[in-house]
Amino acid sequence: GIPIYRAIRGNWDWQEVLAKTKPEGDEKMTIDQFMAIFHDADVDGNKCLSIEELNIICSHTHHIDLSDFQLKALFRAADDNGDGQVTEEEWKELGSKLLEK
């Protein structure tokens, strides 16, 4: 995956994406809410997310309007080992980094 600092540089705004993913009315997303996105997205139950699963859960289930660039950047940031799958642990690590800000 890409390091968080590289994703933050340039045109990527993590706080904007987090604002789009949080439930309505909540002040700040919790790690449990962030992890719920993973669990909802893991439709095949293999405890890994593909970019397709992430896209489906974001756009259709949670109605999160991410651009193609934002979706790919989010996925690459979470995919630490670059294997094309995001594990539950990788997703939790990304959430911990993003939510501590």
C-alpha positions as CSV (number, residue, x, y, z in Angstrom):
1,G,0.0,0.0,0.0
2,I,0.9,3.6,0.0
3,P,2.1,5.3,3.2
4,I,-0.4,7.5,4.8
5,Y,1.8,10.5,4.5
6,R,1.9,10.1,0.7
7,A,-1.8,9.8,0.5
8,I,-2.3,12.9,2.6
9,R,0.0,15.0,0.4
10,G,-1.4,16.3,-2.9
11,N,-5.1,16.3,-3.7
12,W,-6.2,13.7,-1.1
13,D,-8.3,14.9,1.9
14,W,-8.8,12.1,4.5
15,Q,-11.0,14.2,6.7
16,E,-13.4,14.8,3.7
17,V,-13.6,11.0,3.1
18,L,-14.1,10.3,6.8
19,A,-16.9,12.9,6.9
20,K,-18.6,11.1,4.1
21,T,-18.3,7.7,5.8
22,K,-19.6,8.7,9.3
23,P,-23.2,8.1,10.3
24,E,-25.4,11.2,10.1
25,G,-25.5,13.3,13.2
26,D,-22.4,11.9,14.8
27,E,-19.7,14.3,15.8
28,K,-16.7,12.0,15.1
29,M,-16.5,8.5,13.6
30,T,-15.5,5.8,16.1
31,I,-13.2,2.9,15.3
32,D,-16.3,0.6,15.7
33,Q,-18.2,2.6,13.0
34,F,-15.1,2.4,10.7
35,M,-14.8,-1.3,11.3
36,A,-18.6,-1.7,10.5
37,I,-17.8,-0.5,7.0
38,F,-15.3,-3.4,6.6
39,H,-17.7,-6.0,8.0
40,D,-20.6,-4.8,5.8
41,A,-18.3,-4.8,2.7
42,D,-16.9,-8.3,3.3
43,V,-19.8,-9.9,1.4
44,D,-18.0,-13.2,0.7
45,G,-17.0,-13.6,4.4
46,N,-13.3,-14.2,3.7
47,K,-12.2,-11.4,6.1
48,C,-10.6,-9.5,3.2
49,L,-11.9,-6.7,1.0
50,S,-11.4,-6.4,-2.7
51,I,-11.7,-3.0,-4.2
52,E,-14.9,-4.1,-5.8
53,E,-16.4,-5.0,-2.4
54,L,-15.3,-1.6,-1.0
55,N,-16.8,0.2,-4.0
56,I,-20.1,-1.6,-3.6
57,I,-20.4,-1.0,0.2
58,C,-19.4,2.7,-0.1
59,S,-21.6,3.6,-3.1
60,H,-24.6,1.4,-2.8
61,T,-25.1,0.5,0.9
62,H,-23.6,3.5,2.7
63,H,-24.2,6.0,-0.1
64,I,-20.7,7.4,0.3
65,D,-19.9,9.5,-2.8
66,L,-16.2,8.8,-3.4
67,S,-14.5,9.6,-6.7
68,D,-12.7,6.7,-8.4
69,F,-9.4,8.4,-7.3
70,Q,-10.5,8.6,-3.7
71,L,-11.7,5.0,-3.6
72,K,-8.4,3.7,-5.1
73,A,-6.3,5.9,-2.8
74,L,-8.3,4.7,0.2
75,F,-7.8,1.0,-0.9
76,R,-4.1,1.5,-1.6
77,A,-3.6,3.2,1.8
78,A,-5.2,0.3,3.6
79,D,-3.5,-2.5,1.5
80,D,-0.2,-2.4,3.4
81,N,1.4,-5.4,1.6
82,G,0.0,-4.5,-1.8
83,D,-1.6,-7.9,-2.4
84,G,-4.8,-6.5,-3.8
85,Q,-6.8,-7.4,-0.7
86,V,-7.4,-5.5,2.5
87,T,-7.4,-7.6,5.6
88,E,-9.4,-6.8,8.7
89,E,-6.2,-5.9,10.5
90,E,-5.0,-3.6,7.7
91,W,-8.4,-1.8,7.7
92,K,-8.3,-1.4,11.5
93,E,-4.7,-0.1,11.4
94,L,-5.8,2.5,8.7
95,G,-8.8,3.5,10.8
96,S,-6.7,3.9,13.9
97,K,-4.3,6.2,12.1
98,L,-7.0,8.3,10.5
99,L,-9.3,8.6,13.5
100,E,-6.5,9.7,15.9
101,K,-6.2,13.0,14.1
